[in-house]
């Protein structure tokens, strides 16, 4: 697990607790904040999953990763050149 996955899991759990506390006390603001925090935690976890996936691909297929990066760089360069 990387740092984003750990922090995302912590935010997801914290958001659930915060949302439940808001529902229990009738504080809709706290409940809404908890829902937002929970959703942000899930997004952060998915970002961490994506980072792990990229690391695995680069570790197992370094030449493919280099060529993919080169191709993306060319595409971005062409798109930027068209804007001018």
TIGUPA-844393 format. One record per residue (C-alpha): residue number from 1; residue in three letters; x, y, z. Coordinates in pm, whole numbers. Layout:
<pts>
<pt><num>NUM</num><residuo>ala</residuo><px>X</px><py>Y</py><pz>Z</pz></pt>
...
</pts>
This chain:
<pts>
<pt><num>1</num><residuo>unk</residuo><px>0</px><py>0</py><pz>0</pz></pt>
<pt><num>2</num><residuo>unk</residuo><px>119</px><py>348</py><pz>-75</pz></pt>
<pt><num>3</num><residuo>unk</residuo><px>57</px><py>669</py><pz>116</pz></pt>
<pt><num>4</num><residuo>unk</residuo><px>-246</px><py>772</py><pz>-92</pz></pt>
<pt><num>5</num><residuo>unk</residuo><px>-417</px><py>440</py><pz>-29</pz></pt>
<pt><num>6</num><residuo>unk</residuo><px>-358</px><py>464</py><pz>347</pz></pt>
<pt><num>7</num><residuo>unk</residuo><px>-472</px><py>826</py><pz>374</pz></pt>
<pt><num>8</num><residuo>unk</residuo><px>-769</px><py>755</py><pz>151</pz></pt>
<pt><num>9</num><residuo>unk</residuo><px>-878</px><py>465</py><pz>370</pz></pt>
<pt><num>10</num><residuo>unk</residuo><px>-840</px><py>682</py><pz>681</pz></pt>
<pt><num>11</num><residuo>unk</residuo><px>-1046</px><py>962</py><pz>525</pz></pt>
<pt><num>12</num><residuo>unk</residuo><px>-1313</px><py>717</py><pz>412</pz></pt>
<pt><num>13</num><residuo>unk</residuo><px>-1348</px><py>573</py><pz>762</pz></pt>
<pt><num>14</num><residuo>unk</residuo><px>-1332</px><py>919</py><pz>922</pz></pt>
<pt><num>15</num><residuo>unk</residuo><px>-1600</px><py>1042</py><pz>685</pz></pt>
<pt><num>16</num><residuo>unk</residuo><px>-1828</px><py>751</py><pz>770</pz></pt>
<pt><num>17</num><residuo>unk</residuo><px>-1787</px><py>821</py><pz>1141</pz></pt>
<pt><num>18</num><residuo>unk</residuo><px>-1844</px><py>1193</py><pz>1089</pz></pt>
<pt><num>19</num><residuo>unk</residuo><px>-2153</px><py>1128</py><pz>875</pz></pt>
<pt><num>20</num><residuo>unk</residuo><px>-2293</px><py>887</py><pz>1136</pz></pt>
<pt><num>21</num><residuo>unk</residuo><px>-2228</px><py>1136</py><pz>1415</pz></pt>
<pt><num>22</num><residuo>unk</residuo><px>-2409</px><py>1405</py><pz>1217</pz></pt>
<pt><num>23</num><residuo>unk</residuo><px>-2704</px><py>1175</py><pz>1154</pz></pt>
<pt><num>24</num><residuo>unk</residuo><px>-2716</px><py>1075</py><pz>1520</pz></pt>
<pt><num>25</num><residuo>unk</residuo><px>-2712</px><py>1434</py><pz>1647</pz></pt>
<pt><num>26</num><residuo>unk</residuo><px>-2929</px><py>1574</py><pz>1369</pz></pt>
<pt><num>27</num><residuo>unk</residuo><px>-2648</px><py>1802</py><pz>1248</pz></pt>
<pt><num>28</num><residuo>unk</residuo><px>-2697</px><py>1803</py><pz>871</pz></pt>
<pt><num>29</num><residuo>unk</residuo><px>-2384</px><py>2013</py><pz>815</pz></pt>
<pt><num>30</num><residuo>unk</residuo><px>-2167</px><py>1758</py><pz>993</pz></pt>
<pt><num>31</num><residuo>unk</residuo><px>-2340</px><py>1478</py><pz>806</pz></pt>
<pt><num>32</num><residuo>unk</residuo><px>-2271</px><py>1651</py><pz>472</pz></pt>
<pt><num>33</num><residuo>unk</residuo><px>-1907</px><py>1714</py><pz>560</pz></pt>
<pt><num>34</num><residuo>unk</residuo><px>-1872</px><py>1347</py><pz>647</pz></pt>
<pt><num>35</num><residuo>unk</residuo><px>-2018</px><py>1243</py><pz>313</pz></pt>
<pt><num>36</num><residuo>unk</residuo><px>-1778</px><py>1472</py><pz>127</pz></pt>
<pt><num>37</num><residuo>unk</residuo><px>-1482</px><py>1345</py><pz>330</pz></pt>
<pt><num>38</num><residuo>unk</residuo><px>-1583</px><py>985</py><pz>264</pz></pt>
<pt><num>39</num><residuo>unk</residuo><px>-1610</px><py>1048</py><pz>-111</pz></pt>
<pt><num>40</num><residuo>unk</residuo><px>-1274</px><py>1227</py><pz>-115</pz></pt>
<pt><num>41</num><residuo>unk</residuo><px>-1119</px><py>933</py><pz>67</pz></pt>
<pt><num>42</num><residuo>unk</residuo><px>-1250</px><py>691</py><pz>-193</pz></pt>
<pt><num>43</num><residuo>unk</residuo><px>-1109</px><py>906</py><pz>-474</pz></pt>
<pt><num>44</num><residuo>unk</residuo><px>-773</px><py>922</py><pz>-296</pz></pt>
<pt><num>45</num><residuo>unk</residuo><px>-771</px><py>543</py><pz>-258</pz></pt>
<pt><num>46</num><residuo>unk</residuo><px>-841</px><py>501</py><pz>-631</pz></pt>
<pt><num>47</num><residuo>unk</residuo><px>-556</px><py>741</py><pz>-711</pz></pt>
<pt><num>48</num><residuo>unk</residuo><px>-327</px><py>528</py><pz>-495</pz></pt>
<pt><num>49</num><residuo>unk</residuo><px>-446</px><py>217</py><pz>-679</pz></pt>
<pt><num>50</num><residuo>unk</residuo><px>-364</px><py>384</py><pz>-1011</pz></pt>
<pt><num>51</num><residuo>unk</residuo><px>-14</px><py>475</py><pz>-891</pz></pt>
<pt><num>52</num><residuo>unk</residuo><px>45</px><py>114</py><pz>-786</pz></pt>
<pt><num>53</num><residuo>unk</residuo><px>-76</px><py>-11</py><pz>-1124</pz></pt>
<pt><num>54</num><residuo>unk</residuo><px>160</px><py>222</py><pz>-1310</pz></pt>
<pt><num>55</num><residuo>unk</residuo><px>450</px><py>118</py><pz>-1088</pz></pt>
<pt><num>56</num><residuo>unk</residuo><px>379</px><py>-249</py><pz>-1161</pz></pt>
<pt><num>57</num><residuo>unk</residuo><px>365</px><py>-189</py><pz>-1537</pz></pt>
<pt><num>58</num><residuo>unk</residuo><px>690</px><py>8</py><pz>-1532</pz></pt>
<pt><num>59</num><residuo>unk</residuo><px>861</px><py>-257</py><pz>-1319</pz></pt>
<pt><num>60</num><residuo>unk</residuo><px>756</px><py>-544</py><pz>-1545</pz></pt>
<pt><num>61</num><residuo>unk</residuo><px>773</px><py>-371</py><pz>-1884</pz></pt>
<pt><num>62</num><residuo>unk</residuo><px>1021</px><py>-83</py><pz>-1868</pz></pt>
<pt><num>63</num><residuo>unk</residuo><px>1070</px><py>-56</py><pz>-2245</pz></pt>
<pt><num>64</num><residuo>unk</residuo><px>694</px><py>-39</py><pz>-2303</pz></pt>
<pt><num>65</num><residuo>unk</residuo><px>663</px><py>231</py><pz>-2037</pz></pt>
<pt><num>66</num><residuo>unk</residuo><px>941</px><py>436</py><pz>-2197</pz></pt>
<pt><num>67</num><residuo>unk</residuo><px>787</px><py>406</py><pz>-2542</pz></pt>
<pt><num>68</num><residuo>unk</residuo><px>443</px><py>495</py><pz>-2408</pz></pt>
<pt><num>69</num><residuo>unk</residuo><px>583</px><py>802</py><pz>-2236</pz></pt>
<pt><num>70</num><residuo>unk</residuo><px>764</px><py>901</py><pz>-2555</pz></pt>
<pt><num>71</num><residuo>unk</residuo><px>442</px><py>865</py><pz>-2757</pz></pt>
<pt><num>72</num><residuo>unk</residuo><px>240</px><py>1068</py><pz>-2508</pz></pt>
<pt><num>73</num><residuo>unk</residuo><px>508</px><py>1338</py><pz>-2513</pz></pt>
<pt><num>74</num><residuo>unk</residuo><px>487</px><py>1360</py><pz>-2891</pz></pt>
<pt><num>75</num><residuo>unk</residuo><px>107</px><py>1385</py><pz>-2881</pz></pt>
<pt><num>76</num><residuo>unk</residuo><px>115</px><py>1658</py><pz>-2618</pz></pt>
<pt><num>77</num><residuo>unk</residuo><px>378</px><py>1845</py><pz>-2819</pz></pt>
<pt><num>78</num><residuo>unk</residuo><px>163</px><py>1827</py><pz>-3133</pz></pt>
<pt><num>79</num><residuo>unk</residuo><px>-144</px><py>1948</py><pz>-2946</pz></pt>
<pt><num>80</num><residuo>unk</residuo><px>47</px><py>2241</py><pz>-2798</pz></pt>
<pt><num>81</num><residuo>unk</residuo><px>196</px><py>2330</py><pz>-3137</pz></pt>
<pt><num>82</num><residuo>unk</residuo><px>-153</px><py>2345</py><pz>-3290</pz></pt>
<pt><num>83</num><residuo>unk</residuo><px>-271</px><py>2596</py><pz>-3030</pz></pt>
<pt><num>84</num><residuo>unk</residuo><px>-16</px><py>2855</py><pz>-3143</pz></pt>
</pts>
